[in-house]
Amino acid sequence: MTLDEETITGLEREFAVFVRQDRAALGRLGREVHPDLKVAAYRLLAHLAERGPRRPTELACHVGVTSPTISRQLQHLEELGLIERVGAPDDGRAYLVRLTDIGHRRVEEVGVARRRRLDKLLGSWAEEDVDTFAELLARFNGSAATPAPRRCGGVE
């Protein structure tokens, strides 16, 4: 099936609005974790909260940045007391990055605020509509997912 140009243009416009609004909200909520926190740094924290300790190379692949960039971001998060480095159990030369207790607490606080925001935005919708929206969004995200670049070794 091929969609008509007007449908695609409308979808593209609405998707761009959604992304801009979410990015702005994420920036505001990330500043609740720490006033100096940038959006990209919050995404790293959220990923660590969801997936647990990770190697810096895995984090770089996840957010699509180079090793020097992830090193600077991690150093900043460490200085803020939100993450810490721990030895990798399978390789004494390597290390993993994990959230500190403060980092966990702050990410959870922001998660509560994000859920509250979604509830406010969707609170007037019928439960079935919210379920359908979530299902369609999951379907879209699944079809839009691309495999990690070869240099990332299939890391998510």
Salt bridges, closest charged atoms under 4 A:
GLU14 OE2 - ARG13 NE 3.90
ASP22 OD1 - ARG114 NH2 3.69
GLU50 OE2 - ARG51 NE 3.53
GLU58 OE1 - ARG54 NE 3.78
GLU78 OE1 - ARG85 NE 2.74
GLU84 OE2 - ARG98 NE 2.72
ASP90 OD1 - ARG55 NH2 2.89
ASP91 OD1 - ARG93 NE 3.17
GLU108 OE2 - ARG115 NH2 3.01
GLU156 OE1 - ARG51 NH2 2.84
